Amino acid sequence: MSNGEVTVPVVCPACETETEVPISELEATIDRHNTTRHDGAAMATVDPAIKEHITDLVAEDLDLLE
């Protein structure tokens, strides 16, 4: 991204799509996609691999892995 903002991968298994979204637009983009494409059902989400990685980092930071 040209302004240097961090992007997050978003996937929608129902649409078989993937995209990179600026973190500042993440929630609105996912909500808009799910509302317009899936009648509000939570289909699009942050890439599960990213969610898992963040969970691991938080657990490590909180010393929950020891």
PDB file of N, CA, C and O in Angstrom:
ATOM      1  N   MET A   1       0.848  -1.168   0.000  1.00  0.00           N
ATOM      2  CA  MET A   1       0.000   0.000   0.000  1.00  0.00           C
ATOM      3  C   MET A   1       0.899   1.239   0.000  1.00  0.00           C
ATOM      4  O   MET A   1       1.910   1.271   0.701  1.00  0.00           O
ATOM      5  N   SER A   2       0.546   2.220  -0.756  1.00  0.00           N
ATOM      6  CA  SER A   2       1.414   3.369  -0.958  1.00  0.00           C
ATOM      7  C   SER A   2       1.621   4.222   0.286  1.00  0.00           C
ATOM      8  O   SER A   2       2.685   4.823   0.439  1.00  0.00           O
ATOM      9  N   ASN A   3       0.642   4.294   1.177  1.00  0.00           N
ATOM     10  CA  ASN A   3       0.791   5.129   2.367  1.00  0.00           C
ATOM     11  C   ASN A   3       1.466   4.394   3.523  1.00  0.00           C
ATOM     12  O   ASN A   3       1.631   4.964   4.601  1.00  0.00           O
ATOM     13  N   GLY A   4       1.855   3.144   3.315  1.00  0.00           N
ATOM     14  CA  GLY A   4       2.560   2.382   4.341  1.00  0.00           C
ATOM     15  C   GLY A   4       1.666   1.759   5.394  1.00  0.00           C
ATOM     16  O   GLY A   4       2.170   1.170   6.350  1.00  0.00           O
ATOM     17  N   GLU A   5       0.350   1.872   5.248  1.00  0.00           N
ATOM     18  CA  GLU A   5      -0.554   1.283   6.226  1.00  0.00           C
ATOM     19  C   GLU A   5      -0.513  -0.237   6.127  1.00  0.00           C
ATOM     20  O   GLU A   5      -0.422  -0.800   5.036  1.00  0.00           O
ATOM     21  N   VAL A   6      -0.580  -0.882   7.267  1.00  0.00           N
ATOM     22  CA  VAL A   6      -0.577  -2.345   7.338  1.00  0.00           C
ATOM     23  C   VAL A   6      -1.863  -2.877   6.715  1.00  0.00           C
ATOM     24  O   VAL A   6      -2.948  -2.343   6.946  1.00  0.00           O
ATOM     25  N   THR A   7      -1.723  -3.941   5.922  1.00  0.00           N
ATOM     26  CA  THR A   7      -2.895  -4.591   5.350  1.00  0.00           C
ATOM     27  C   THR A   7      -3.066  -5.968   5.973  1.00  0.00           C
ATOM     28  O   THR A   7      -2.118  -6.573   6.473  1.00  0.00           O
ATOM     29  N   VAL A   8      -4.297  -6.442   5.929  1.00  0.00           N
ATOM     30  CA  VAL A   8      -4.661  -7.727   6.521  1.00  0.00           C
ATOM     31  C   VAL A   8      -5.355  -8.562   5.444  1.00  0.00           C
ATOM     32  O   VAL A   8      -6.228  -8.051   4.742  1.00  0.00           O
ATOM     33  N   PRO A   9      -4.986  -9.829   5.302  1.00  0.00           N
ATOM     34  CA  PRO A   9      -5.677 -10.670   4.318  1.00  0.00           C
ATOM     35  C   PRO A   9      -7.068 -11.063   4.808  1.00  0.00           C
ATOM     36  O   PRO A   9      -7.252 -11.477   5.953  1.00  0.00           O
ATOM     37  N   VAL A  10      -8.034 -10.921   3.914  1.00  0.00           N
ATOM     38  CA  VAL A  10      -9.420 -11.282   4.205  1.00  0.00           C
ATOM     39  C   VAL A  10      -9.825 -12.341   3.189  1.00  0.00           C
ATOM     40  O   VAL A  10      -9.547 -12.213   1.996  1.00  0.00           O
ATOM     41  N   VAL A  11     -10.480 -13.379   3.671  1.00  0.00           N
ATOM     42  CA  VAL A  11     -10.928 -14.465   2.801  1.00  0.00           C
ATOM     43  C   VAL A  11     -12.434 -14.665   2.942  1.00  0.00           C
ATOM     44  O   VAL A  11     -13.020 -14.431   3.999  1.00  0.00           O
ATOM     45  N   CYS A  12     -13.031 -15.102   1.851  1.00  0.00           N
ATOM     46  CA  CYS A  12     -14.447 -15.475   1.873  1.00  0.00           C
ATOM     47  C   CYS A  12     -14.573 -16.815   1.168  1.00  0.00           C
ATOM     48  O   CYS A  12     -14.564 -16.874  -0.062  1.00  0.00           O
ATOM     49  N   PRO A  13     -14.690 -17.885   1.934  1.00  0.00           N
ATOM     50  CA  PRO A  13     -14.817 -19.213   1.327  1.00  0.00           C
ATOM     51  C   PRO A  13     -16.067 -19.345   0.451  1.00  0.00           C
ATOM     52  O   PRO A  13     -16.050 -20.069  -0.544  1.00  0.00           O
ATOM     53  N   ALA A  14     -17.133 -18.660   0.810  1.00  0.00           N
ATOM     54  CA  ALA A  14     -18.376 -18.758   0.040  1.00  0.00           C
ATOM     55  C   ALA A  14     -18.213 -18.168  -1.359  1.00  0.00           C
ATOM     56  O   ALA A  14     -18.761 -18.695  -2.328  1.00  0.00           O
ATOM     57  N   CYS A  15     -17.467 -17.084  -1.461  1.00  0.00           N
ATOM     58  CA  CYS A  15     -17.226 -16.435  -2.755  1.00  0.00           C
ATOM     59  C   CYS A  15     -15.936 -16.918  -3.409  1.00  0.00           C
ATOM     60  O   CYS A  15     -15.665 -16.617  -4.571  1.00  0.00           O
ATOM     61  N   GLU A  16     -15.152 -17.663  -2.652  1.00  0.00           N
ATOM     62  CA  GLU A  16     -13.830 -18.116  -3.096  1.00  0.00           C
ATOM     63  C   GLU A  16     -12.945 -16.932  -3.475  1.00  0.00           C
ATOM     64  O   GLU A  16     -12.281 -16.938  -4.511  1.00  0.00           O
ATOM     65  N   THR A  17     -12.953 -15.898  -2.596  1.00  0.00           N
ATOM     66  CA  THR A  17     -12.158 -14.701  -2.851  1.00  0.00           C
ATOM     67  C   THR A  17     -11.195 -14.441  -1.701  1.00  0.00           C
ATOM     68  O   THR A  17     -11.423 -14.846  -0.562  1.00  0.00           O
ATOM     69  N   GLU A  18     -10.119 -13.756  -2.037  1.00  0.00           N
ATOM     70  CA  GLU A  18      -9.139 -13.281  -1.069  1.00  0.00           C
ATOM     71  C   GLU A  18      -8.772 -11.860  -1.456  1.00  0.00           C
ATOM     72  O   GLU A  18      -8.718 -11.529  -2.640  1.00  0.00           O
ATOM     73  N   THR A  19      -8.520 -11.017  -0.458  1.00  0.00           N
ATOM     74  CA  THR A  19      -8.108  -9.648  -0.720  1.00  0.00           C
ATOM     75  C   THR A  19      -7.265  -9.148   0.437  1.00  0.00           C
ATOM     76  O   THR A  19      -7.281  -9.732   1.520  1.00  0.00           O
ATOM     77  N   GLU A  20      -6.537  -8.079   0.216  1.00  0.00           N
ATOM     78  CA  GLU A  20      -5.769  -7.405   1.264  1.00  0.00           C
ATOM     79  C   GLU A  20      -6.485  -6.103   1.569  1.00  0.00           C
ATOM     80  O   GLU A  20      -6.796  -5.336   0.657  1.00  0.00           O
ATOM     81  N   VAL A  21      -6.750  -5.847   2.846  1.00  0.00           N
ATOM     82  CA  VAL A  21      -7.505  -4.672   3.262  1.00  0.00           C
ATOM     83  C   VAL A  21      -6.674  -3.876   4.259  1.00  0.00           C
ATOM     84  O   VAL A  21      -6.080  -4.464   5.162  1.00  0.00           O
ATOM     85  N   PRO A  22      -6.616  -2.545   4.117  1.00  0.00           N
ATOM     86  CA  PRO A  22      -5.930  -1.742   5.124  1.00  0.00           C
ATOM     87  C   PRO A  22      -6.570  -1.984   6.497  1.00  0.00           C
ATOM     88  O   PRO A  22      -7.792  -2.079   6.613  1.00  0.00           O
ATOM     89  N   ILE A  23      -5.752  -2.080   7.509  1.00  0.00           N
ATOM     90  CA  ILE A  23      -6.256  -2.423   8.838  1.00  0.00           C
ATOM     91  C   ILE A  23      -7.309  -1.421   9.330  1.00  0.00           C
ATOM     92  O   ILE A  23      -8.219  -1.788  10.073  1.00  0.00           O
ATOM     93  N   SER A  24      -7.181  -0.170   8.918  1.00  0.00           N
ATOM     94  CA  SER A  24      -8.152   0.846   9.343  1.00  0.00           C
ATOM     95  C   SER A  24      -9.530   0.626   8.715  1.00  0.00           C
ATOM     96  O   SER A  24     -10.524   1.155   9.211  1.00  0.00           O
ATOM     97  N   GLU A  25      -9.597  -0.147   7.634  1.00  0.00           N
ATOM     98  CA  GLU A  25     -10.860  -0.403   6.938  1.00  0.00           C
ATOM     99  C   GLU A  25     -11.355  -1.834   7.130  1.00  0.00           C
ATOM    100  O   GLU A  25     -12.365  -2.224   6.544  1.00  0.00           O
ATOM    101  N   LEU A  26     -10.657  -2.611   7.939  1.00  0.00           N
ATOM    102  CA  LEU A  26     -10.927  -4.043   8.066  1.00  0.00           C
ATOM    103  C   LEU A  26     -12.359  -4.346   8.496  1.00  0.00           C
ATOM    104  O   LEU A  26     -13.076  -5.061   7.796  1.00  0.00           O
ATOM    105  N   GLU A  27     -12.776  -3.820   9.617  1.00  0.00           N
ATOM    106  CA  GLU A  27     -14.105  -4.138  10.143  1.00  0.00           C
ATOM    107  C   GLU A  27     -15.203  -3.702   9.183  1.00  0.00           C
ATOM    108  O   GLU A  27     -16.134  -4.463   8.920  1.00  0.00           O
ATOM    109  N   ALA A  28     -15.103  -2.490   8.660  1.00  0.00           N
ATOM    110  CA  ALA A  28     -16.133  -1.975   7.750  1.00  0.00           C
ATOM    111  C   ALA A  28     -16.187  -2.793   6.462  1.00  0.00           C
ATOM    112  O   ALA A  28     -17.268  -3.057   5.937  1.00  0.00           O
ATOM    113  N   THR A  29     -15.030  -3.191   5.959  1.00  0.00           N
ATOM    114  CA  THR A  29     -14.985  -3.967   4.714  1.00  0.00           C
ATOM    115  C   THR A  29     -15.620  -5.339   4.896  1.00  0.00           C
ATOM    116  O   THR A  29     -16.406  -5.778   4.056  1.00  0.00           O
ATOM    117  N   ILE A  30     -15.285  -6.012   5.980  1.00  0.00           N
ATOM    118  CA  ILE A  30     -15.867  -7.337   6.242  1.00  0.00           C
ATOM    119  C   ILE A  30     -17.370  -7.217   6.461  1.00  0.00           C
ATOM    120  O   ILE A  30     -18.141  -8.009   5.919  1.00  0.00           O
ATOM    121  N   ASP A  31     -17.789  -6.235   7.251  1.00  0.00           N
ATOM    122  CA  ASP A  31     -19.227  -6.041   7.493  1.00  0.00           C
ATOM    123  C   ASP A  31     -19.977  -5.749   6.201  1.00  0.00           C
ATOM    124  O   ASP A  31     -21.052  -6.300   5.963  1.00  0.00           O
ATOM    125  N   ARG A  32     -19.408  -4.879   5.365  1.00  0.00           N
ATOM    126  CA  ARG A  32     -20.053  -4.518   4.097  1.00  0.00           C
ATOM    127  C   ARG A  32     -20.159  -5.742   3.181  1.00  0.00           C
ATOM    128  O   ARG A  32     -21.204  -5.977   2.575  1.00  0.00           O
ATOM    129  N   HIS A  33     -19.088  -6.510   3.084  1.00  0.00           N
ATOM    130  CA  HIS A  33     -19.109  -7.704   2.234  1.00  0.00           C
ATOM    131  C   HIS A  33     -20.181  -8.681   2.715  1.00  0.00           C
ATOM    132  O   HIS A  33     -20.999  -9.152   1.926  1.00  0.00           O
ATOM    133  N   ASN A  34     -20.169  -8.976   3.998  1.00  0.00           N
ATOM    134  CA  ASN A  34     -21.116  -9.951   4.531  1.00  0.00           C
ATOM    135  C   ASN A  34     -22.562  -9.467   4.418  1.00  0.00           C
ATOM    136  O   ASN A  34     -23.471 -10.267   4.197  1.00  0.00           O
ATOM    137  N   THR A  35     -22.770  -8.174   4.568  1.00  0.00           N
ATOM    138  CA  THR A  35     -24.118  -7.616   4.452  1.00  0.00           C
ATOM    139  C   THR A  35     -24.616  -7.655   3.017  1.00  0.00           C
ATOM    140  O   THR A  35     -25.748  -8.065   2.758  1.00  0.00           O
ATOM    141  N   THR A  36     -23.774  -7.231   2.083  1.00  0.00           N
ATOM    142  CA  THR A  36     -24.221  -7.139   0.693  1.00  0.00           C
ATOM    143  C   THR A  36     -24.198  -8.472  -0.044  1.00  0.00           C
ATOM    144  O   THR A  36     -25.012  -8.689  -0.942  1.00  0.00           O
ATOM    145  N   ARG A  37     -23.297  -9.356   0.311  1.00  0.00           N
ATOM    146  CA  ARG A  37     -23.162 -10.618  -0.419  1.00  0.00           C
ATOM    147  C   ARG A  37     -23.823 -11.815   0.271  1.00  0.00           C
ATOM    148  O   ARG A  37     -24.209 -12.781  -0.387  1.00  0.00           O
ATOM    149  N   HIS A  38     -23.950 -11.747   1.589  1.00  0.00           N
ATOM    150  CA  HIS A  38     -24.395 -12.942   2.319  1.00  0.00           C
ATOM    151  C   HIS A  38     -25.508 -12.641   3.330  1.00  0.00           C
ATOM    152  O   HIS A  38     -25.650 -13.350   4.326  1.00  0.00           O
ATOM    153  N   ASP A  39     -26.289 -11.599   3.077  1.00  0.00           N
ATOM    154  CA  ASP A  39     -27.413 -11.232   3.944  1.00  0.00           C
ATOM    155  C   ASP A  39     -27.013 -11.133   5.414  1.00  0.00           C
ATOM    156  O   ASP A  39     -27.800 -11.462   6.301  1.00  0.00           O
ATOM    157  N   GLY A  40     -25.792 -10.681   5.665  1.00  0.00           N
ATOM    158  CA  GLY A  40     -25.323 -10.475   7.030  1.00  0.00           C
ATOM    159  C   GLY A  40     -24.651 -11.678   7.675  1.00  0.00           C
ATOM    160  O   GLY A  40     -24.098 -11.559   8.768  1.00  0.00           O
ATOM    161  N   ALA A  41     -24.690 -12.828   7.022  1.00  0.00           N
ATOM    162  CA  ALA A  41     -24.025 -14.015   7.582  1.00  0.00           C
ATOM    163  C   ALA A  41     -22.515 -13.806   7.565  1.00  0.00           C
ATOM    164  O   ALA A  41     -21.963 -13.284   6.596  1.00  0.00           O
ATOM    165  N   ALA A  42     -21.862 -14.211   8.626  1.00  0.00           N
ATOM    166  CA  ALA A  42     -20.415 -14.009   8.770  1.00  0.00           C
ATOM    167  C   ALA A  42     -19.640 -15.001   7.919  1.00  0.00           C
ATOM    168  O   ALA A  42     -19.187 -16.034   8.413  1.00  0.00           O
ATOM    169  N   MET A  43     -19.490 -14.689   6.652  1.00  0.00           N
ATOM    170  CA  MET A  43     -18.764 -15.566   5.737  1.00  0.00           C
ATOM    171  C   MET A  43     -17.327 -15.078   5.544  1.00  0.00           C
ATOM    172  O   MET A  43     -16.382 -15.850   5.701  1.00  0.00           O
ATOM    173  N   ALA A  44     -17.165 -13.803   5.204  1.00  0.00           N
ATOM    174  CA  ALA A  44     -15.824 -13.236   5.034  1.00  0.00           C
ATOM    175  C   ALA A  44     -15.222 -12.987   6.412  1.00  0.00           C
ATOM    176  O   ALA A  44     -15.917 -12.598   7.351  1.00  0.00           O
ATOM    177  N   THR A  45     -13.920 -13.219   6.512  1.00  0.00           N
ATOM    178  CA  THR A  45     -13.232 -13.071   7.783  1.00  0.00           C
ATOM    179  C   THR A  45     -11.744 -12.860   7.539  1.00  0.00           C
ATOM    180  O   THR A  45     -11.250 -13.047   6.427  1.00  0.00           O
ATOM    181  N   VAL A  46     -11.046 -12.470   8.590  1.00  0.00           N
ATOM    182  CA  VAL A  46      -9.588 -12.385   8.504  1.00  0.00           C
ATOM    183  C   VAL A  46      -9.063 -13.792   8.231  1.00  0.00           C
ATOM    184  O   VAL A  46      -9.580 -14.773   8.767  1.00  0.00           O
ATOM    185  N   ASP A  47      -8.046 -13.879   7.405  1.00  0.00           N
ATOM    186  CA  ASP A  47      -7.447 -15.171   7.057  1.00  0.00           C
ATOM    187  C   ASP A  47      -7.189 -15.972   8.338  1.00  0.00           C
ATOM    188  O   ASP A  47      -6.519 -15.474   9.242  1.00  0.00           O
ATOM    189  N   PRO A  48      -7.703 -17.193   8.434  1.00  0.00           N
ATOM    190  CA  PRO A  48      -7.536 -18.001   9.647  1.00  0.00           C
ATOM    191  C   PRO A  48      -6.076 -18.200  10.065  1.00  0.00           C
ATOM    192  O   PRO A  48      -5.792 -18.305  11.258  1.00  0.00           O
ATOM    193  N   ALA A  49      -5.166 -18.251   9.128  1.00  0.00           N
ATOM    194  CA  ALA A  49      -3.749 -18.402   9.479  1.00  0.00           C
ATOM    195  C   ALA A  49      -3.252 -17.185  10.244  1.00  0.00           C
ATOM    196  O   ALA A  49      -2.440 -17.314  11.161  1.00  0.00           O
ATOM    197  N   ILE A  50      -3.733 -16.013   9.876  1.00  0.00           N
ATOM    198  CA  ILE A  50      -3.354 -14.777  10.583  1.00  0.00           C
ATOM    199  C   ILE A  50      -3.956 -14.781  11.984  1.00  0.00           C
ATOM    200  O   ILE A  50      -3.284 -14.422  12.951  1.00  0.00           O
ATOM    201  N   LYS A  51      -5.208 -15.183  12.094  1.00  0.00           N
ATOM    202  CA  LYS A  51      -5.850 -15.271  13.419  1.00  0.00           C
ATOM    203  C   LYS A  51      -5.055 -16.193  14.338  1.00  0.00           C
ATOM    204  O   LYS A  51      -4.805 -15.860  15.496  1.00  0.00           O
ATOM    205  N   GLU A  52      -4.661 -17.345  13.820  1.00  0.00           N
ATOM    206  CA  GLU A  52      -3.904 -18.310  14.621  1.00  0.00           C
ATOM    207  C   GLU A  52      -2.562 -17.737  15.050  1.00  0.00           C
ATOM    208  O   GLU A  52      -2.141 -17.917  16.192  1.00  0.00           O
ATOM    209  N   HIS A  53      -1.899 -17.054  14.142  1.00  0.00           N
ATOM    210  CA  HIS A  53      -0.597 -16.456  14.452  1.00  0.00           C
ATOM    211  C   HIS A  53      -0.738 -15.391  15.545  1.00  0.00           C
ATOM    212  O   HIS A  53       0.073 -15.340  16.470  1.00  0.00           O
ATOM    213  N   ILE A  54      -1.750 -14.554  15.443  1.00  0.00           N
ATOM    214  CA  ILE A  54      -1.980 -13.518  16.454  1.00  0.00           C
ATOM    215  C   ILE A  54      -2.297 -14.154  17.804  1.00  0.00           C
ATOM    216  O   ILE A  54      -1.807 -13.701  18.838  1.00  0.00           O
ATOM    217  N   THR A  55      -3.110 -15.195  17.793  1.00  0.00           N
ATOM    218  CA  THR A  55      -3.438 -15.903  19.037  1.00  0.00           C
ATOM    219  C   THR A  55      -2.174 -16.464  19.691  1.00  0.00           C
ATOM    220  O   THR A  55      -2.003 -16.363  20.906  1.00  0.00           O
ATOM    221  N   ASP A  56      -1.299 -17.049  18.890  1.00  0.00           N
ATOM    222  CA  ASP A  56      -0.040 -17.586  19.408  1.00  0.00           C
ATOM    223  C   ASP A  56       0.830 -16.481  20.002  1.00  0.00           C
ATOM    224  O   ASP A  56       1.432 -16.665  21.059  1.00  0.00           O
ATOM    225  N   LEU A  57       0.897 -15.340  19.328  1.00  0.00           N
ATOM    226  CA  LEU A  57       1.705 -14.222  19.832  1.00  0.00           C
ATOM    227  C   LEU A  57       1.167 -13.699  21.156  1.00  0.00           C
ATOM    228  O   LEU A  57       1.936 -13.399  22.070  1.00  0.00           O
ATOM    229  N   VAL A  58      -0.147 -13.590  21.257  1.00  0.00           N
ATOM    230  CA  VAL A  58      -0.757 -13.117  22.508  1.00  0.00           C
ATOM    231  C   VAL A  58      -0.508 -14.119  23.629  1.00  0.00           C
ATOM    232  O   VAL A  58      -0.148 -13.726  24.739  1.00  0.00           O
ATOM    233  N   ALA A  59      -0.695 -15.403  23.354  1.00  0.00           N
ATOM    234  CA  ALA A  59      -0.468 -16.439  24.367  1.00  0.00           C
ATOM    235  C   ALA A  59       0.965 -16.420  24.822  1.00  0.00           C
ATOM    236  O   ALA A  59       1.237 -16.551  26.016  1.00  0.00           O
ATOM    237  N   GLU A  60       1.889 -16.260  23.896  1.00  0.00           N
ATOM    238  CA  GLU A  60       3.317 -16.189  24.255  1.00  0.00           C
ATOM    239  C   GLU A  60       3.601 -14.955  25.109  1.00  0.00           C
ATOM    240  O   GLU A  60       4.322 -15.029  26.103  1.00  0.00           O
ATOM    241  N   ASP A  61       3.028 -13.827  24.711  1.00  0.00           N
ATOM    242  CA  ASP A  61       3.229 -12.578  25.443  1.00  0.00           C
ATOM    243  C   ASP A  61       2.680 -12.672  26.864  1.00  0.00           C
ATOM    244  O   ASP A  61       3.242 -12.075  27.782  1.00  0.00           O
ATOM    245  N   LEU A  62       1.602 -13.404  27.055  1.00  0.00           N
ATOM    246  CA  LEU A  62       0.993 -13.549  28.379  1.00  0.00           C
ATOM    247  C   LEU A  62       1.534 -14.739  29.146  1.00  0.00           C
ATOM    248  O   LEU A  62       1.018 -15.082  30.209  1.00  0.00           O
ATOM    249  N   ASP A  63       2.575 -15.374  28.613  1.00  0.00           N
ATOM    250  CA  ASP A  63       3.198 -16.551  29.217  1.00  0.00           C
ATOM    251  C   ASP A  63       2.205 -17.694  29.430  1.00  0.00           C
ATOM    252  O   ASP A  63       2.294 -18.411  30.426  1.00  0.00           O
ATOM    253  N   LEU A  64       1.283 -17.865  28.525  1.00  0.00           N
ATOM    254  CA  LEU A  64       0.305 -18.932  28.640  1.00  0.00           C
ATOM    255  C   LEU A  64       0.778 -20.246  28.034  1.00  0.00           C
ATOM    256  O   LEU A  64       0.120 -21.276  28.177  1.00  0.00           O
ATOM    257  N   LEU A  65       1.917 -20.204  27.361  1.00  0.00           N
ATOM    258  CA  LEU A  65       2.427 -21.414  26.700  1.00  0.00           C
ATOM    259  C   LEU A  65       3.386 -22.191  27.590  1.00  0.00           C
ATOM    260  O   LEU A  65       3.819 -23.278  27.210  1.00  0.00           O
ATOM    261  N   GLU A  66       3.723 -21.676  28.740  1.00  0.00           N
ATOM    262  CA  GLU A  66       4.691 -22.348  29.610  1.00  0.00           C
ATOM    263  C   GLU A  66       4.010 -23.095  30.713  1.00  0.00           C
ATOM    264  O   GLU A  66       4.676 -23.719  31.539  1.00  0.00           O
TER     265      GLU A  66
END
